[in-house]
Amino acid sequence: MSNGEDHYAEVKHWKRTKCRLCNSENLSKVIPLEAIPVGEKYSSSPFNVEPQRFPIDIYNCQDCSCIQILDNIDQDFLWSEYTYFSDQNDLIITHQEDFADHVINNFKFSENPKILDIGSNDGTLLKAFEKRGFDIIGVDPADTVASAAKKKGVETLVALFSDKIIEDIPSSFRDLDLITAFNVFAHSDDMEGMIQGVSKLLNPEGMFCFEVQYLVSILDKHLLGTIFHEHMIHYSVTSANNFMKSYGFKIIDIQFNNIQQGSIIFYVVKELNPLPAKAIVEETLDYERNNGYLDGTKFKEFSQYINHSRNKISLLKEKINFENSTICAYGAARSGPTLAVQFGLENIISYLIDDHPSKCGKFAPFEGLEVKSSKSIEETNPNYIVVLAWIYTRNIVINNQDYLKQGGTLIALWPEYKEITIENYDEWLDEKN
């Protein structure tokens, strides 16, 4: 892992003035947020100066309803030293196997079907389709995961997918039955190039499937931790439908799931494909239109949630200063800086806890905090531990009952602020079941 301070010194940043999906300039800021550092860039030595912070304000395109951040970080920097591997998560493996079964059982493909996976990571999804008779190829911008995929025998092109790289794709994979993009279709500054690439590679009867976190879930469940620089777009069915139609595609089905606390899979074909759209597509469009997800109502509620939580943290900080207490944070994930900065958890955290081998013993870009293993809890016995790894809050609390029994306090930030002690542990756990 590189020296983070030197790495940060080279970062390019710029702000768009046009919508990522339709190029409209009719944009309005709907959720103002504080700037944060890029979360996944760890240094092997301490930072002399905290790394630069970049804006993550949320904007709405009033023409196509795309919810997005407008600030861009240099893509080479953003995807270098990527630490997430799909095959480390049993839930993701099962989810992708189930998806492969669903596609094959519900749609017809050629005798020798071919699939290209955009953002193919370590090849987990592609291996699921290979077992089911597909020829496979992946494209991913991160060397770390692409190398892991190649070791599994998955042909992988290291690049950001767009129409510009088609010539680099083997000719045998330029007439595809299926193209997938799982949790990557919101991660590119060149969405036009991405959808043009899909259009050129997909055969007339082919299908494009992409999974993204769903805007309605983000707003309803207050999923603040999903807002960071890699997530450039937060899709509704409305914005996805407008984007697909503008490039000659149509959405024929959607499926909701609880990946990342609320995701959606879109099933898309070319406009002239005779496959009809299921009723759920139009029903969901109506639901979004009629329930405040397009007119700004839900964005105001989301901002109120942030302000409410920030006020709670402010009271906690006063108590910590008064008691002369110590506090550390559990989780060195990329969502950590978002939660810490938006909720005002600055200048009070002593260190971060994370057992990931590529993070432990390093220094995080948020305030240059050292990342220690979970064993450090017993060694240092902090008065408070705030959970930044929000999606794993329940498991973290359960796994640290001994800490609670010794008088410690765990602080949950999601789904709402809660100070958890051994006295209210059972009550809190019952609420989560």
C-alpha positions as a printed NumPy array, in Angstrom:
array([[  0.   ,   0.   ,   0.   ],
       [  1.404,   3.377,  -0.989],
       [  2.187,   6.396,   1.108],
       [ -1.262,   7.984,   1.208],
       [  0.007,  11.544,   1.572],
       [  2.06 ,  11.386,  -1.622],
       [ -0.845,   9.691,  -3.4  ],
       [ -3.304,  12.408,  -2.388],
       [ -0.989,  15.167,  -3.6  ],
       [ -1.633,  14.032,  -7.176],
       [ -5.449,  13.956,  -7.043],
       [ -7.401,  15.789,  -9.73 ],
       [-10.872,  17.065,  -8.924],
       [-13.438,  18.877, -11.032],
       [-17.142,  19.68 , -10.9  ],
       [-19.665,  18.968, -13.625],
       [-22.112,  21.613, -14.745],
       [-24.392,  19.198, -16.603],
       [-26.464,  16.164, -15.608],
       [-24.644,  12.839, -15.748],
       [-27.512,  11.183, -17.637],
       [-29.1  ,  13.797, -19.908],
       [-26.581,  16.701, -19.993],
       [-29.178,  19.198, -18.795],
       [-27.949,  22.252, -16.909],
       [-31.247,  22.411, -15.005],
       [-29.765,  21.165, -11.72 ],
       [-30.615,  22.002,  -8.12 ],
       [-28.881,  21.099,  -4.866],
       [-31.307,  19.013,  -2.782],
       [-29.112,  17.625,   0.021],
       [-26.224,  19.865,   1.101],
       [-23.388,  17.89 ,   2.682],
       [-19.947,  18.581,   4.114],
       [-16.872,  17.68 ,   2.032],
       [-15.085,  14.424,   2.912],
       [-11.799,  12.689,   2.038],
       [-11.879,   9.674,  -0.276],
       [-12.36 ,   6.905,   2.254],
       [-10.43 ,   3.911,   0.944],
       [ -6.948,   5.427,   0.651],
       [ -4.78 ,   4.207,   3.507],
       [ -1.193,   5.134,   4.203],
       [  1.534,   2.914,   5.609],
       [  2.902,   5.918,   7.517],
       [  1.203,   8.795,   9.382],
       [ -0.062,  11.771,   7.397],
       [  1.701,  15.065,   8.088],
       [ -1.414,  16.889,   6.922],
       [ -4.923,  15.446,   6.646],
       [ -5.755,  14.598,   3.009],
       [ -7.862,  16.958,   0.962],
       [-11.638,  16.793,   1.284],
       [-13.94 ,  16.857,  -1.732],
       [-17.63 ,  17.856,  -1.975],
       [-20.422,  15.241,  -2.048],
       [-23.486,  17.504,  -2.216],
       [-26.508,  15.824,  -3.808],
       [-28.183,  17.403,  -6.853],
       [-31.416,  16.723,  -8.709],
       [-31.785,  17.075, -12.465],
       [-35.136,  18.759, -12.982],
       [-35.377,  17.393, -16.513],
       [-34.671,  13.649, -16.091],
       [-34.907,  13.24 , -12.257],
       [-31.35 ,  11.932, -11.913],
       [-30.086,  12.256,  -8.317],
       [-26.328,  12.67 ,  -8.374],
       [-23.154,  14.213,  -7.052],
       [-21.511,  16.593,  -9.5  ],
       [-17.975,  16.466,  -8.134],
       [-15.554,  14.097,  -9.853],
       [-12.38 ,  12.562,  -8.49 ],
       [ -9.638,  11.343, -10.823],
       [-10.765,   7.827, -11.835],
       [ -7.31 ,   6.27 , -11.692],
       [ -6.976,   7.439,  -8.087],
       [-10.522,   6.438,  -7.168],
       [-10.181,   2.81 ,  -8.246],
       [ -6.55 ,   2.113,  -7.381],
       [ -5.826,  -0.215,  -4.431],
       [ -9.481,  -1.287,  -4.351],
       [-10.116,  -3.51 ,  -1.318],
       [-13.586,  -5.045,  -1.872],
       [-13.691,  -8.601,  -3.238],
       [-17.057, -10.2  ,  -4.046],
       [-16.006, -13.702,  -3.016],
       [-15.355, -12.564,   0.554],
       [-19.09 , -12.12 ,   1.114],
       [-21.228, -15.274,   1.262],
       [-24.415, -13.219,   0.921],
       [-23.197, -11.729,  -2.361],
       [-22.146, -15.124,  -3.698],
       [-25.609, -16.566,  -2.969],
       [-27.303, -13.477,  -4.399],
       [-25.374, -13.728,  -7.66 ],
       [-25.985, -17.464,  -7.97 ],
       [-29.718, -16.835,  -7.49 ],
       [-29.632, -14.103, -10.108],
       [-27.942, -16.429, -12.609],
       [-30.627, -19.068, -12.012],
       [-33.405, -16.512, -12.437],
       [-32.042, -15.199, -15.724],
       [-31.52 , -18.63 , -17.228],
       [-34.9  , -19.968, -16.047],
       [-36.904, -16.974, -17.276],
       [-35.256, -15.867, -20.525],
       [-34.105, -17.59 , -23.698],
       [-30.538, -17.337, -24.985],
       [-28.61 , -18.722, -27.946],
       [-27.095, -22.21 , -27.928],
       [-23.662, -20.829, -27.063],
       [-24.486, -17.781, -24.946],
       [-21.902, -15.13 , -24.088],
       [-21.822, -12.696, -21.202],
       [-19.747,  -9.621, -20.429],
       [-19.77 ,  -8.307, -16.87 ],
       [-19.008,  -4.61 , -16.357],
       [-17.183,  -4.01 , -13.09 ],
       [-16.566,  -7.742, -12.861],
       [-14.532,  -7.553,  -9.636],
       [-12.963, -10.937,  -8.834],
       [-15.151, -12.8  , -11.343],
       [-17.667, -14.227,  -8.863],
       [-20.74 , -13.398, -10.974],
       [-19.087, -14.577, -14.182],
       [-18.133, -17.921, -12.644],
       [-21.802, -18.424, -11.753],
       [-22.724, -18.051, -15.425],
       [-19.779, -20.127, -16.62 ],
       [-21.134, -23.051, -14.563],
       [-24.406, -22.613, -16.448],
       [-22.895, -22.813, -19.928],
       [-21.953, -19.213, -20.764],
       [-18.693, -18.037, -22.283],
       [-17.491, -15.238, -20.011],
       [-15.412, -12.063, -20.031],
       [-15.095,  -9.21 , -17.552],
       [-14.083,  -5.56 , -17.524],
       [-12.949,  -3.836, -14.328],
       [-10.809,  -0.727, -13.674],
       [ -9.224,  -2.047, -10.465],
       [ -5.991,  -4.029, -10.854],
       [ -6.414,  -5.645,  -7.445],
       [ -9.69 ,  -7.437,  -8.182],
       [ -8.918,  -8.035, -11.862],
       [ -5.761,  -9.915, -10.859],
       [ -7.823, -12.093,  -8.527],
       [-10.268, -12.827, -11.352],
       [ -7.499, -13.809, -13.753],
       [ -6.151, -16.262, -11.179],
       [ -9.572, -17.948, -11.316],
       [ -9.297, -18.219, -15.094],
       [-11.67 , -15.333, -15.799],
       [-10.538, -13.28 , -18.79 ],
       [-10.606,  -9.689, -17.568],
       [ -9.809,  -6.417, -19.288],
       [ -8.485,  -3.804, -16.858],
       [-10.306,  -0.646, -17.914],
       [-13.274,   1.607, -17.276],
       [-16.013,   0.268, -19.526],
       [-17.239,   2.499, -22.366],
       [-17.625,   2.443, -26.137],
       [-14.021,   3.656, -26.334],
       [-12.606,   0.256, -25.291],
       [-14.612,  -1.947, -27.671],
       [-11.595,  -2.458, -29.915],
       [ -9.744,  -3.922, -26.916],
       [-12.454,  -6.554, -26.387],
       [-11.9  ,  -9.83 , -28.293],
       [-13.996,  -9.958, -31.47 ],
       [-15.703, -13.124, -30.223],
       [-17.295, -11.039, -27.443],
       [-18.787,  -8.266, -29.577],
       [-22.181,  -9.897, -30.19 ],
       [-23.374, -10.629, -26.688],
       [-26.443, -12.369, -25.297],
       [-26.119, -10.821, -21.855],
       [-24.337,  -7.835, -20.331],
       [-24.381,  -7.307, -16.571],
       [-23.323,  -4.416, -14.357],
       [-23.812,  -5.102, -10.648],
       [-23.316,  -2.115,  -8.374],
       [-21.161,  -0.302, -10.917],
       [-23.695,   1.473, -13.146],
       [-23.518,   4.522, -10.891],
       [-19.719,   4.625, -10.775],
       [-18.652,   6.271, -14.041],
       [-18.351,   9.873, -15.15 ],
       [-18.977,   8.708, -18.723],
       [-22.461,   7.241, -18.59 ],
       [-23.045,   8.056, -22.255],
       [-19.959,   6.058, -23.203],
       [-21.055,   3.197, -20.951],
       [-24.559,   2.847, -22.389],
       [-23.231,   3.319, -25.936],
       [-20.803,   0.479, -25.273],
       [-23.663,  -1.725, -24.087],
       [-25.697,  -0.836, -27.182],
       [-22.879,  -1.705, -29.581],
       [-21.959,  -5.028, -27.94 ],
       [-25.448,  -6.382, -27.193],
       [-27.131,  -8.379, -29.958],
       [-30.722,  -7.434, -30.943],
       [-32.249, -10.183, -28.773],
       [-29.81 ,  -9.671, -25.907],
       [-30.446,  -8.41 , -22.39 ],
       [-28.713,  -5.862, -20.195],
       [-29.114,  -6.329, -16.418],
       [-27.812,  -3.881, -13.87 ],
       [-28.129,  -3.657, -10.114],
       [-27.877,  -0.401,  -8.157],
       [-28.907,   0.874,  -4.771],
       [-32.452,   2.169,  -4.991],
       [-33.146,   5.847,  -4.318],
       [-36.442,   5.135,  -2.539],
       [-34.658,   2.851,  -0.047],
       [-31.875,   5.393,   0.468],
       [-34.368,   8.127,   1.323],
       [-36.838,   6.026,   3.315],
       [-34.218,   4.179,   5.363],
       [-31.883,   7.178,   5.735],
       [-28.937,   5.357,   4.122],
       [-26.504,   8.248,   4.474],
       [-23.577,   5.819,   4.53 ],
       [-24.09 ,   5.015,   0.859],
       [-23.224,   8.56 ,  -0.218],
       [-19.558,   8.889,  -1.165],
       [-17.477,   9.77 ,  -4.213],
       [-17.64 ,   6.373,  -5.942],
       [-21.465,   6.496,  -5.918],
       [-22.012,   9.23 ,  -8.482],
       [-25.691,   8.476,  -9.206],
       [-28.575,   7.295,  -6.994],
       [-31.157,   5.765,  -9.33 ],
       [-34.911,   5.84 ,  -9.156],
       [-36.881,   3.821, -11.674],
       [-37.885,   7.186, -13.141],
       [-34.332,   8.345, -13.84 ],
       [-33.249,   4.905, -15.109],
       [-36.291,   4.723, -17.385],
       [-35.594,   8.162, -18.851],
       [-31.957,   7.262, -19.461],
       [-32.723,   3.91 , -21.079],
       [-35.376,   5.367, -23.385],
       [-33.034,   8.1  , -24.576],
       [-30.605,   5.446, -25.9  ],
       [-33.087,   3.066, -27.509],
       [-33.648,   0.679, -24.599],
       [-36.691,  -0.276, -22.535],
       [-37.022,  -1.653, -19.007],
       [-39.084,  -4.855, -19.053],
       [-38.773,  -5.884, -15.41 ],
       [-37.382,  -4.83 , -12.048],
       [-36.618,  -6.807,  -8.895],
       [-36.107,  -5.396,  -5.414],
       [-33.751,  -6.944,  -2.875],
       [-32.109,  -6.062,   0.436],
       [-28.499,  -5.933,  -0.753],
       [-26.928,  -2.849,   0.909],
       [-30.292,  -2.37 ,   2.679],
       [-32.185,  -1.752,  -0.542],
       [-31.167,  -2.412,  -4.151],
       [-32.92 ,  -2.944,  -7.446],
       [-32.123,  -5.049, -10.511],
       [-33.201,  -3.643, -13.881],
       [-33.867,  -5.996, -16.815],
       [-33.396,  -4.049, -20.036],
       [-33.669,  -4.895, -23.74 ],
       [-33.433,  -2.938, -26.965],
       [-36.512,  -0.982, -27.941],
       [-37.43 ,  -3.243, -30.873],
       [-37.227,  -6.403, -28.783],
       [-40.794,  -7.833, -28.579],
       [-40.524,  -8.747, -24.884],
       [-43.231,  -6.767, -23.029],
       [-42.693,  -4.762, -19.855],
       [-44.186,  -6.174, -16.674],
       [-46.796,  -4.147, -14.803],
       [-44.418,  -3.532, -11.88 ],
       [-42.408,  -1.081, -13.984],
       [-45.298,   1.331, -14.568],
       [-46.604,   0.79 , -11.032],
       [-43.251,   1.821,  -9.572],
       [-43.033,   4.871, -11.814],
       [-46.434,   5.943, -10.504],
       [-45.405,   5.29 ,  -6.901],
       [-42.287,   7.456,  -7.179],
       [-44.227,  10.256,  -8.832],
       [-47.046,  10.278,  -6.273],
       [-45.099,   9.887,  -3.032],
       [-42.588,  12.731,  -2.861],
       [-39.543,  11.096,  -4.426],
       [-39.443,  13.466,  -7.384],
       [-40.762,  16.76 ,  -5.978],
       [-38.212,  17.313,  -3.191],
       [-40.329,  16.254,  -0.196],
       [-38.207,  13.214,   0.669],
       [-34.948,  15.144,   0.301],
       [-36.057,  17.62 ,   2.971],
       [-36.903,  14.738,   5.316],
       [-33.475,  13.205,   4.69 ],
       [-31.716,  16.467,   5.55 ],
       [-33.792,  16.733,   8.736],
       [-32.598,  13.247,   9.745],
       [-28.964,  14.336,   9.32 ],
       [-29.513,  17.486,  11.386],
       [-31.306,  15.55 ,  14.128],
       [-28.471,  13.011,  14.393],
       [-25.877,  15.792,  14.361],
       [-27.607,  17.418,  17.343],
       [-27.456,  14.108,  19.235],
       [-23.735,  13.816,  18.498],
       [-23.201,  17.38 ,  19.689],
       [-24.626,  16.43 ,  23.095],
       [-22.415,  13.337,  23.159],
       [-19.323,  15.446,  22.462],
       [-20.2  ,  17.733,  25.371],
       [-20.534,  14.687,  27.639],
       [-17.22 ,  13.223,  26.452],
       [-15.41 ,  16.503,  27.07 ],
       [-17.018,  16.862,  30.496],
       [-16.177,  13.278,  31.501],
       [-12.752,  13.385,  29.851],
       [-13.805,  10.119,  28.18 ],
       [-12.225,   8.271,  25.265],
       [-13.977,   7.284,  22.044],
       [-12.927,   5.23 ,  19.052],
       [-14.82 ,   4.205,  15.911],
       [-15.593,   0.725,  14.564],
       [-15.163,   0.422,  10.805],
       [-12.674,   1.841,   8.309],
       [-14.992,   1.437,   5.313],
       [-15.429,   4.025,   2.56 ],
       [-18.715,   5.099,   4.147],
       [-16.978,   6.041,   7.391],
       [-15.916,   9.593,   6.475],
       [-19.446,  10.383,   5.277],
       [-21.001,   9.467,   8.615],
       [-18.233,  10.938,  10.748],
       [-18.175,  14.285,   8.979],
       [-21.917,  14.77 ,   8.416],
       [-22.727,  13.897,  12.036],
       [-19.946,  16.063,  13.46 ],
       [-17.736,  13.313,  14.848],
       [-14.57 ,  15.276,  14.207],
       [-11.697,  15.897,  16.606],
       [-12.895,  13.368,  19.211],
       [-12.104,   9.905,  17.774],
       [ -8.831,   8.369,  18.997],
       [ -8.473,   5.567,  16.444],
       [-10.413,   3.274,  14.09 ],
       [-11.109,  -0.435,  14.541],
       [-11.073,  -2.755,  11.526],
       [ -9.763,  -6.293,  11.05 ],
       [ -9.425,  -6.078,   7.252],
       [ -5.831,  -7.148,   6.505],
       [ -5.266,  -4.375,   3.955],
       [ -6.349,  -1.678,   6.452],
       [ -5.216,  -2.839,   9.88 ],
       [ -2.008,  -1.115,  10.964],
       [ -2.419,   1.628,   8.349],
       [ -3.569,   5.241,   8.659],
       [ -6.944,   6.374,   7.306],
       [ -7.503,   9.576,   5.313],
       [-10.122,  10.762,   7.821],
       [ -8.038,  12.784,  10.305],
       [ -5.097,  10.438,   9.684],
       [ -6.46 ,   8.049,  12.32 ],
       [ -4.641,   4.784,  12.896],
       [ -6.54 ,   1.589,  12.073],
       [ -6.214,  -1.048,  14.809],
       [ -7.552,  -4.577,  15.12 ],
       [-10.572,  -5.408,  17.26 ],
       [ -8.173,  -6.832,  19.869],
       [ -7.331,  -3.222,  20.727],
       [-10.733,  -2.825,  22.4  ],
       [ -9.689,  -5.022,  25.293],
       [ -6.251,  -3.393,  25.442],
       [ -7.413,   0.241,  25.489],
       [-10.947,  -0.144,  26.917],
       [-12.431,   3.076,  25.438],
       [-15.479,   4.554,  27.133],
       [-17.373,   4.791,  23.834],
       [-17.203,   3.04 ,  20.468],
       [-19.176,   4.629,  17.635],
       [-20.105,   2.259,  14.805],
       [-19.155,   3.707,  11.41 ],
       [-19.581,   0.344,   9.657],
       [-23.308,   1.104,   9.7  ],
       [-24.475,  -1.87 ,   7.667],
       [-22.906,  -4.265,  10.206],
       [-24.136,  -2.449,  13.316],
       [-26.166,  -5.367,  14.646],
       [-23.341,  -7.9  ,  14.268],
       [-20.796,  -5.534,  15.8  ],
       [-22.988,  -4.941,  18.837],
       [-23.653,  -8.663,  19.296],
       [-19.963,  -9.525,  18.971],
       [-18.951,  -6.965,  21.594],
       [-21.155,  -7.933,  24.533],
       [-18.068,  -8.42 ,  26.716],
       [-17.136,  -4.792,  26.11 ],
       [-20.629,  -3.732,  27.18 ],
       [-20.453,  -5.933,  30.278],
       [-17.273,  -4.11 ,  31.283],
       [-19.135,  -0.814,  31.265],
       [-18.498,   0.351,  27.716],
       [-21.035,   2.067,  25.469],
       [-21.571,   1.303,  21.777],
       [-23.117,   4.062,  19.683],
       [-25.276,   3.122,  16.714],
       [-25.697,   5.798,  14.04 ],
       [-28.133,   3.838,  11.886],
       [-31.067,   3.436,  11.566],
       [-31.093,   6.082,  14.274],
       [-28.744,   7.385,  16.945],
       [-28.686,   5.091,  19.982],
       [-26.327,   4.688,  22.923],
       [-26.212,   0.96 ,  23.708],
       [-25.151,  -0.299,  27.133],
       [-25.468,  -3.689,  28.792],
       [-28.598,  -2.37 ,  30.53 ],
       [-30.527,  -1.67 ,  27.297],
       [-28.797,  -4.285,  25.091],
       [-31.678,  -6.794,  25.074],
       [-34.25 ,  -4.087,  24.403],
       [-32.212,  -2.694,  21.505],
       [-31.667,  -6.16 ,  20.037],
       [-35.406,  -6.956,  20.225],
       [-36.092,  -3.76 ,  18.264],
       [-33.739,  -4.924,  15.48 ],
       [-35.334,  -8.379,  15.094]])
